[in-house]
């Protein structure tokens, strides 16, 4: 092909590329595709027209794109604004039927709670607990019906309420992903509790005070529970009604929509926690002010979640991405050479986890089986901690294992030997999972020559395990140590990559790692939400049901069945907890690769150098 023909054939395309790179903001994927196209054309011109001006032009164009890719992308707040003002309302309108069903279930459950309390005055003690009922009766007798909200500090109350409500939101979504039934159970349970709680003050006086105090935060808090019920029903709809898609495709679509709606609910959960922690405790406020706050909260909920979505739908219509899969954009193979956002890192980590699931779950199940066996023969006092219902036992023993140092009455104190056992067990299996995934998921060629590097990796893994399984620290420092855990794993992975992947760039990459700790903090926040959800799934009624069924079917005496049931609970919990580690590893692996490419552009430089060397 002559040079003139080559130019005529591609000039319009190159002009489009020039327009793209002059835009103030670009899609990184689009820019990467443009760079690939330009370097292909540059390679062609270098081979066929080495001394012509087209080669110089394309080389200049490739350099501009390279510079553009190297620039740090600024956060576009318009994206966040459009998400909450357009996309979320569109989703709310799409899920309007599920929301209505959820609120009806919740209201019906409140009615059940009220009716049961009317029929049985002692029903409140069953639902709310005898200690709470006795305390509230004493407060009512003293003329301080809402005294429960005035104790402690506002910050402690805020943190406790936020954690509890966020746990309920995430647990409902997790239970809703599987046919929606678990979410309905949570709705019914919370609805009955709210009905009993409110009617309790009707029975014993203080109704007006309770109405004006509880619903200060309850208007938003109870609304978010109802909304999360709708979100959970939407999440499970894909499995129940796949339509024209496969059941997995439909589930993936509905789960994605539900995940976006969770991001809508969580800010309102935060607002409700702020009100309950800092405003509700001011029980001395005039009734008029309380009533104003309640009406304002109700208007906010009704307008944003019901009126505004209908208005957005009339103006913008339905978002096609919410109702169909993007078949015109099939998933691309995972690239280890591109700059990724946090959402891309998490998405690629899920894909990698799916590919490596069999190997990982086999290792985790084996470790989960060894743990109760070792516990039974070496630390039997912890194995037979207490003969309680399944999940109560789990909460007792594993709060000690994974939240050591939080001393609460009813917990079994840990010995140093027991803590050391947990630390070494968890650290050892984390190292095994890391090395297996380094070989099969990261595709690194492990050699005996790198034993010293593997020793460093083991050291950092043990430090990570020490932070989460040995230190005796209380809330909220325990949450901070989990960031240290993630950072140590990231450093271990960086050592492996420096040894087997980035040979020749070792000092630069290690220096980069220590200068970009904040990026890992952002990743830790995102992954923590996912891991919190996974742990709530383990504590769900589903796992309790499985254990009780197993206990009923086993043909042994009660004592043996109890031991087997306890061992099965430990095995289930440890298997799931360990199975989260590979996901941590994948997110950290892609984060390190992305940071190196973003700030050092090692792969891009290698490609440019290859072109330059070829030209020479």
Residue, then its C-alpha position, 0 to 999 in steps of 0.5 A: x500500500x502506498x503512503x498516500x493510500x495509507x493516509x487516505x484510509x486512516x486520516x479520518x480515524x486519526x482526526x477523531x483520535x486528536x479530538x478525543x485526546x483534546x477533551x478535558x476528560x476521557x474514559x481510560x478504557x477508550x484512551x487505551x484502545x486509541x493508544x493501541x490503534x495508534x501504536x499499531x499504525x505507527x508500527x506499520x508506518x515504521x515498517x513501510x514508510x520509515x523515512x516519511x512524515x506520517x511516521x513522525x506524525x503518528x509518533x507525536x500522536x502516540x506521545x500525546x496519548x501516552x502523556x494523557x494516560x499518565x495524568x491523574x484523573x480528577x474526581x468528577x463530582x457530576x458523576x456522583x450528583x447524577x448518580x443520586x439525582x438521576x440514576x438512583x431515582x430511575x432505579x427506585x421507579x423500576x423497583x416501585x412494586x418491590x418497595x410497595x410489597x416490602x412496606x406492606x409486609x413491614x406494616x402487616x408485621x407491625x400489626x401482628x406485633x401490636x395484636x400479639x401484645x394486646x392478646x398477651x401482655x407478656x409478649x413484650x418481654x419475649x420480643x424485647x427482653x425482660x431486662x429492657x422491659x423492666x428498665x423501661x417500666x422503671x423509667x416510666x414510673x420515674x416520669x422519664x419514659x425516654x430515659x433509655x436515649x439519654x444514657x452514655x455519650x452521643x458519639x458512642x450511641x451514634x457509632x453503635x446505632x450506625x453499625x447495627x443499622x448498616x449491619x441490618x441493611x447489608x444483611x437484608x441485601x445478602x439474604x435477599x440475593x437468594x430467592x428473597x426469602x431471608x429478607x422477608x424474614x428480617x422484615x417480619x422480625x423487625x416489623x413485629x419488634x417495632x409494633x411491640x415496642x410502640x404498643x408497649x408505651x400504650x400499655x404502660x403510659x408515655x405514649x405521647x413522649x414515645x411517639x414524639x421521641x422515637x419517631x425523631x429518628x424512627x421516621x428515616x430509620x424505619x423507612x430505610x428498613x422498608x426500603x432495604x426490604x424492597x432492595x432485597x426483593x429486587x436482588x432476589x427477583x433475578x433468580x425467581x424470574x429470569x425472563x429471557x436471560x439465563x438465571x445467572x445473567x438475570x441474577x447478576x443484573x438484579x443484584x447489580x441494581x440492588x447494589x446501587x440502591x444499597x448505596x442510596x439507602x446507606x446515607x439515610x442510615x447514616x442520617x438516622x444514626x446521627x439523629x438518634x445519637x445526637x438529637x433524640x437524646x435531647x428529650x427536653x426539646x419542645x413537642x413542637x420542635x420534635x413534631x417539626x423534625x418528624x414531619x420534615x423527615x417524613x417529607x424528605x422520605x416521601x419526596x425523594x423515594x416516591x415523588x421524585x423518582x416518578x418525576x425523573x421517570x417522566x423526564x428521562x424515562x427508563x435507564x436501559x442499563x437497568x433492564x437489560x445486560x450490556x450485550x454490546x459491551x461483552x466483558x473483556x479479558x482481565x488486563x494486568x497492564x491497565x489502570x483500574x478504578x476501585x470498582x474495576x479492581x473489585x469486579x476483576x477480583x470477583x471474576x478471578x475468584x470465580x475462576x479459582x473458586x474450586x482450588x480455594x474452597x477445597x483448601x479453605x474447607x480443609x483448613x475449616x475442618x482442621x480447626x475444630x479438630x485441633x480445638x477439640x483435642x487441644x482447647x476443649x474448654x473453648x470447644x464446649x464453651x456453652x451449650x446454647x443455640x447454634x448462633x448464640x454459641x457462634x457469636x460467643x466463641x468467634x467474637x473472642x477469636x476475631x475481636x479479642x480484647x472486647x471484654x463482655x460479661x458472658x465471654x470466656x477469657x482467652x489464654x495467651x496459648x489460645x491466642x497464639x494458636x489462633x494467630x499461627x493457624x490463621x497466619x499459616x493458612x493465609x500464607x498457604x493461600x497466598x502462595x497457591x494463588x501466586x502460582x495459579x491465579x497470578x501465574x508467577x513462577x515460584x522457584x527455590x532461588x527466591x526462598x529469602x523473598x518467600x521468607x519476607x512474604x511469610x513474615x508480613x503475612x504473620x504480622x497481618x495475622x498478629x494484628x487481627x488475631x492476637x492483639x488485645x485492643x478494643x473498639x474502634x482500634x480493632x477496625x484500624x488493625x484490619x487496615x494494617x492486616x490489608x496493608x501487610x498483605x499488600x506488601x507481601x504481594x508487592x515483594x512477590x511481584x518485585x521478585x517475579x514480575x517487575x525484575x529491574x524495577x525493584x527500588x522504584x516499585x517498593x518506593x511507590x508502595x510506601x508513598x501510596x498507602x492512602x490508595x490502599x486505605x480507600x480499597x480497604x473501605x470498599x472491601x470492608x463493606x463486602x467482607x462485613x456482608x459476608x460475615x453477616x451471611x455466616x451469622x444469618x438464619x440460613x446457617x443456623x437452619x442448616x446446623x439444626x437440620x444436621x442435628x436432627x438427622x444424625x443417628x447419634x445420642x444427644x451428647x455426640x450430636x451436640x459435639x458434631x453440631x458445634x464442630x459443624x458450626x466452627x467448620x462452616x464459619x472458618x471455611x467462609x472466613x478463610x474463603x474471603x482471604x483470596x478475594x483480599x489477595x486479588x484486590x490487592x494484586x490488581x491494586x498494586x499493578x494498577x498503581x505501578x502502571x498509573x504512576x510509573x507506566x512501566x508497561x507503556x514505557x516498555x512498549x514505547x521503548x520497543x517501538x523506538x528500538x525498532x525504529x532505530 
